[in-house]
Amino acid sequence: MSGTSGTTGTSSSHAQLMWDEAVTGYDFGPGHPMDPVRLALTMRLVEAFELDRAVRVVSAPPAGESTLRLVHRPDYIAAVRAASADPASADMSYGLGTVDDPAFAGMHDAAALIAGQSVGAAEAVWRGEVPHAVNFAGGLHHAMPGAASGFCVYNDAALAIARLLELGAERVAYVDVDVHHGDGVQAAFWEDPRVLTISLHEHPQTLFPQTGWPTETGAPGAEGSAVNVALPAGTGDAGWLRAFHAVVPELLAAFRPQVLVTQHGADTHFEDPLAHLAVSLDAQRHVAAVCHELAHRHADGRWVALGGGGYAVTDVVPRSWTHLVAIAADRPLDPASPVPDLWRSEVFRRTAQLGPLRMTDGREPEWRSFEESGYDPADRLDQAILATRKAVFPAHGLWP
């Protein structure tokens, strides 16, 4: 698939923002944690800060059958189509009609539209139309080739990477900082040494999907292509940033990706109701800025940034992803910036909740460098870092 429509913004934009209001149709129903209001409120906050004028706002067409088949099995796509037409007939053997992934009318169209935005973002970056592209509606990283999982129907992140490979990319790096393991993307490229998947997530002993152990490093012939940092429950800013900086920059420098794809699930936040890390909005903003820098340092600036999880849908998700858009647009927001009153009114209108007042949690993220301060054998966070480095650094010529 190719082509875009609905372009706004300036031709000299640093970034392209993929947006179609219809992505809010990806709706599992009342009471489900994946409330599409989080997407609408993010876009309204982007507009409130006039960031939509600093980027090219583009709507791509839904991913078609041939694109979906780059990752997903034909029988699974057919099952999604059938469940979309008749939700009561959803085949649970495909993960459809479950508590996590209840079937709903129009499910295929909404999921394919989100996938199309991520694929369109990848195409625009690879073709040099813009250096950066953001699809915060994407990052649905749990969907498997033959099954829905963890609120994810089609794996837009994997589809974007597969499209990059189809277009000729020889090395694509994927960095996933969602609180949950990026299992579907890892599975899609488990045997492919052209794709480096790095996931930092809460330890599988305490969180879905119970995968992402440091010993998961890729199939024979692709050893070291899967990287997993399993963080202890309760990890906060200092540990999260220490782990990120101890693993990600060195691996990207060694791998030399032509494109960097990142997934920015906001559910690492201390307010998120579905997980057990204690990361601040300010640390999330820091990692987004570092990913931007790493794309310029190692991938000629080619950066595709996706959303992901995040279930504090008013206080956290819109602010986190608005910072992401601002960073991609080279218009970073001062964390002390007040949240526009009009947006807070929109939050109350939609959710009957009071929105946050500033674009910060009031934290100043600090961490100790693993390289400079050394390994503490009594620290569970350092144990996690060392386990990952031992498992994959030798395959990249980095360790011991």
C-alpha positions in Angstrom: 0.0 0.0 0.0 1.1 3.6 -0.5 -0.3 7.0 -0.7 -1.5 9.6 1.8 -4.3 12.0 2.0 -5.6 14.9 4.2 -2.2 16.6 4.5 -1.9 19.8 6.5 1.0 21.7 8.0 4.1 23.1 6.3 6.1 21.4 3.6 9.3 22.1 5.6 8.1 20.2 8.6 10.5 18.1 10.6 7.8 15.5 11.2 4.7 13.9 9.9 1.8 13.1 12.3 -0.5 10.4 11.2 -4.0 11.1 12.3 -7.5 10.1 11.2 -10.3 10.8 13.6 -11.7 7.4 12.7 -9.0 5.6 14.6 -11.1 6.4 17.7 -13.4 3.7 16.3 -11.0 1.1 17.7 -13.3 0.7 20.7 -13.7 -2.5 22.8 -16.7 -1.0 24.6 -17.6 0.6 27.9 -15.4 -0.3 30.8 -12.5 -1.6 28.7 -9.1 -0.1 29.7 -8.3 0.8 26.0 -10.6 3.8 26.0 -10.3 5.6 22.7 -10.8 8.9 24.4 -7.1 8.8 25.1 -6.4 9.2 21.4 -8.9 12.0 20.9 -7.6 13.9 24.0 -4.0 13.5 22.8 -4.9 15.0 19.4 -6.8 17.8 21.0 -3.8 18.6 23.3 -1.5 18.6 20.2 -3.8 21.1 18.6 -4.1 23.2 21.8 -0.3 23.7 21.7 -0.6 24.4 17.9 1.8 21.5 17.2 -0.4 20.5 14.3 1.0 23.6 12.6 4.5 22.4 13.1 4.0 19.0 11.5 2.4 17.6 8.4 -0.8 16.0 9.6 -1.5 13.1 7.3 -4.1 10.4 7.1 -3.0 7.2 5.3 -5.4 4.6 3.9 -6.1 1.4 5.9 -3.7 -1.4 5.5 -4.9 -3.7 2.7 -4.9 -7.5 2.6 -1.4 -7.8 1.0 0.1 -5.4 3.6 -1.6 -7.3 6.5 -0.2 -10.5 5.2 3.3 -9.2 5.6 2.9 -10.3 9.3 -0.5 -11.9 9.7 -1.8 -15.2 8.5 -4.6 -15.2 5.9 -6.9 -17.3 8.1 -6.5 -14.9 11.0 -7.3 -11.9 8.8 -10.4 -13.8 7.7 -11.4 -14.5 11.3 -11.0 -10.8 12.2 -13.2 -9.9 9.2 -15.8 -12.4 10.3 -15.9 -11.2 13.9 -16.1 -7.6 12.7 -19.2 -8.4 10.6 -20.8 -10.6 13.4 -19.2 -10.0 16.8 -21.3 -12.8 18.4 -19.6 -15.3 16.1 -16.0 -14.4 17.1 -13.6 -17.4 17.1 -11.9 -17.4 20.5 -9.2 -19.7 19.1 -7.9 -16.6 17.4 -8.0 -14.6 20.6 -11.1 -12.8 19.4 -14.2 -12.4 21.7 -12.1 -12.7 24.9 -12.2 -10.4 27.9 -9.0 -8.6 26.6 -10.1 -8.5 23.0 -13.9 -8.5 22.7 -15.1 -8.4 19.2 -16.9 -5.3 18.0 -18.6 -4.2 14.8 -16.1 -2.6 12.5 -13.1 -4.0 14.3 -11.2 -5.0 11.1 -11.7 -1.6 9.6 -10.5 0.3 12.7 -7.5 -2.0 13.3 -6.5 -1.9 9.6 -6.8 1.9 9.7 -4.4 2.1 12.7 -2.0 -0.3 10.9 -2.2 1.8 7.8 -1.1 4.9 9.7 2.0 3.1 11.0 2.8 1.7 7.6 2.3 5.1 6.0 4.6 6.6 8.6 7.3 4.1 7.7 6.9 4.7 4.0 7.2 8.5 4.4 10.4 8.2 6.5 12.0 5.6 4.2 11.3 7.6 1.1 12.8 10.8 2.6 9.5 12.8 2.6 10.2 13.6 6.3 12.8 12.5 8.8 10.4 11.7 11.5 6.8 10.3 11.6 4.5 9.7 14.6 1.5 7.5 15.0 0.5 7.6 18.6 -2.6 5.5 17.8 -0.3 2.7 17.0 2.1 0.6 18.9 -0.3 -2.4 19.2 2.7 -4.7 19.9 1.0 -7.8 21.3 -0.9 -9.0 18.2 0.5 -12.3 16.9 0.6 -13.5 13.3 -2.4 -15.7 14.0 -4.1 -14.2 17.1 -5.2 -11.1 18.8 -3.7 -10.5 22.2 -3.5 -7.8 24.9 -5.9 -5.3 23.3 -4.1 -5.7 20.0 -5.8 -7.0 16.8 -3.2 -6.1 14.1 0.4 -5.5 14.9 1.0 -2.2 13.3 4.6 -1.9 14.7 5.6 -5.2 13.1 3.7 -4.3 9.9 5.6 -1.0 9.6 8.9 -2.8 10.1 8.0 -5.5 7.5 7.1 -2.8 5.0 10.5 -1.1 5.6 12.1 -4.5 4.8 9.9 -4.8 1.7 11.1 -1.4 0.6 14.7 -2.4 0.9 15.8 -1.6 4.4 18.6 -4.0 5.6 18.7 -3.1 9.3 15.8 -1.9 11.3 16.0 -1.3 15.1 12.9 -1.4 17.3 12.9 0.0 20.8 9.9 -0.7 23.0 9.6 1.1 26.4 6.0 0.0 27.1 5.6 -1.5 30.5 4.5 -4.8 28.8 6.9 -6.9 26.8 6.8 -6.3 23.0 6.1 -10.0 22.4 4.3 -9.8 19.1 7.0 -7.7 17.4 9.7 -10.0 18.8 7.8 -13.1 17.5 7.4 -11.6 14.0 11.1 -11.1 13.6 12.5 -13.9 15.9 14.3 -15.5 13.0 15.3 -12.3 11.1 18.8 -10.8 11.9 17.8 -7.7 9.9 15.6 -6.6 12.8 16.9 -5.8 16.3 14.1 -5.7 18.8 14.8 -4.2 22.2 12.1 -4.3 24.9 12.3 -2.7 28.4 9.4 -3.9 30.5 8.2 -5.0 33.9 9.4 -8.5 34.8 7.4 -11.3 33.3 6.9 -12.9 36.8 4.6 -10.0 37.7 3.0 -8.8 34.5 1.3 -9.9 31.2 2.3 -11.4 28.9 4.8 -13.4 31.1 7.4 -13.3 28.4 10.5 -11.1 27.8 13.1 -12.9 29.8 16.7 -11.9 29.1 17.4 -15.4 27.8 15.0 -14.7 24.8 17.7 -13.6 22.3 16.5 -14.7 18.9 16.5 -17.9 16.8 19.7 -19.7 15.6 21.1 -17.5 12.9 19.6 -14.4 14.5 21.3 -14.7 17.9 21.3 -11.3 19.8 18.6 -9.9 17.6 16.0 -10.0 20.4 16.9 -8.0 23.6 14.9 -8.0 26.7 15.4 -6.0 29.9 13.0 -7.4 32.6 12.7 -4.7 35.3 11.6 -5.4 38.9 8.2 -4.2 39.9 8.4 -0.8 41.5 11.2 0.5 39.3 11.1 4.3 39.2 12.8 7.0 37.1 16.3 6.4 38.3 16.3 2.6 37.6 14.3 2.9 34.4 16.7 5.4 32.9 19.7 3.6 34.2 18.6 0.4 32.4 17.7 2.3 29.2 21.1 4.0 29.0 23.0 0.8 30.0 21.5 -1.2 27.1 20.0 0.8 24.2 22.6 3.3 23.0 25.5 0.7 22.8 23.4 -1.8 20.9 22.1 0.8 18.4 25.7 2.0 17.9 26.8 -1.6 17.1 23.8 -2.5 15.0 23.8 0.7 12.9 20.1 0.7 11.9 18.9 2.5 8.8 15.6 3.3 10.5 14.7 3.5 14.2 11.2 2.5 15.2 10.2 3.2 18.8 7.1 2.3 20.8 6.2 4.7 23.7 3.6 3.0 25.8 2.8 5.4 28.6 1.8 2.6 31.0 5.2 2.7 32.8 3.7 5.7 34.7 3.2 5.5 38.4 -0.5 6.4 37.9 -1.2 3.6 35.4 -3.8 1.1 36.8 -2.6 -2.0 35.0 1.1 -2.3 35.9 3.6 -1.8 38.7 6.4 0.5 37.6 6.7 4.0 39.0 8.0 6.2 36.1 7.1 9.8 35.8 6.0 11.8 32.8 9.3 13.6 32.9 11.3 10.4 32.5 9.0 9.4 29.6 9.7 12.7 28.0 13.5 12.2 28.5 13.4 8.8 26.8 11.5 10.2 23.9 14.1 12.9 23.5 16.9 10.4 23.7 15.3 8.2 21.0 15.1 11.3 18.8 18.8 11.9 19.4 19.7 8.2 18.8 17.9 8.3 15.5 20.0 11.2 14.4 23.2 9.6 15.7 22.7 6.1 14.3 19.9 6.1 11.7 20.5 9.3 9.6 17.6 10.8 11.5 15.0 8.2 10.3 12.6 7.8 13.1 9.1 6.2 13.3 7.6 6.8 16.7 4.4 4.9 17.9 2.2 5.1 20.9 1.2 1.9 22.7 -0.3 1.1 26.1 -1.4 3.7 28.7 -4.6 3.6 30.7 -4.4 6.7 32.8 -6.3 8.2 29.9 -6.6 11.8 31.0 -3.7 12.7 33.2 -0.9 10.7 31.6 -1.4 9.5 28.0 -2.2 12.8 26.3 0.6 14.7 27.9 3.2 11.9 27.3 2.4 11.6 23.6 2.0 15.4 23.1 5.6 15.7 24.3 6.5 12.9 21.8 5.0 14.8 18.9 6.6 18.1 20.1 10.1 16.4 20.2 9.6 14.8 16.7 8.6 18.3 15.4 11.7 19.8 16.9 9.4 22.0 19.0 10.0 20.5 22.5 7.6 21.8 25.1 8.9 23.2 28.4 7.7 20.7 31.0 6.6 23.6 33.2 4.2 24.8 30.5 0.7 25.2 31.8 -1.9 22.9 30.1 -4.3 25.1 28.0 -7.6 25.8 29.8 -9.6 24.9 26.7 -8.1 21.5 26.7 -8.9 21.0 30.4 -12.5 22.0 29.6 -12.6 19.3 26.9 -11.3 16.7 29.4 -14.1 17.6 31.8 -16.7 17.5 29.0 -15.7 14.1 27.8 -14.7 12.4 31.1 -16.1 14.5 34.0 -12.5 14.5 35.3 -10.3 17.5 36.0 -7.3 17.5 33.7 -3.7 18.1 34.8 -2.4 21.6 35.2 1.1 21.4 33.8 3.1 19.3 31.3 5.2 17.8 34.1 4.9 15.7 37.1 7.4 18.0 38.8 10.3 15.6 38.6 13.8 16.2 37.4 14.8 12.7 36.1 18.2 11.6 37.5 20.1 8.3 37.2 23.5 6.9 37.8 25.3 5.6 34.7 25.9 1.8 34.8 29.2 2.2 33.2 30.5 4.9 35.5 29.1 3.8 38.9 29.6 0.1 38.3 27.5 -3.0 39.0 25.9 -3.5 42.4 25.4 -7.3 42.9 22.9 -6.7 45.7 20.6 -4.4 43.5 17.8 -6.2 41.6 17.8 -3.5 38.9 21.5 -4.0 38.3 21.0 -7.8 38.2 18.4 -7.2 35.4 20.8 -5.0 33.4 23.7 -7.4 33.8 21.5 -10.4 32.7 20.6 -8.7 29.5 24.1 -7.5 28.7 25.5 -11.0 29.3 22.8 -12.5 27.1 23.2 -10.3 24.0 26.2 -8.0 24.2 28.6 -10.8 23.0 26.6 -11.4 19.9 27.2 -7.7 19.0 30.9 -7.7 19.9 30.3 -5.6 23.0 31.0 -7.8 26.0 32.9 -8.9 28.0 
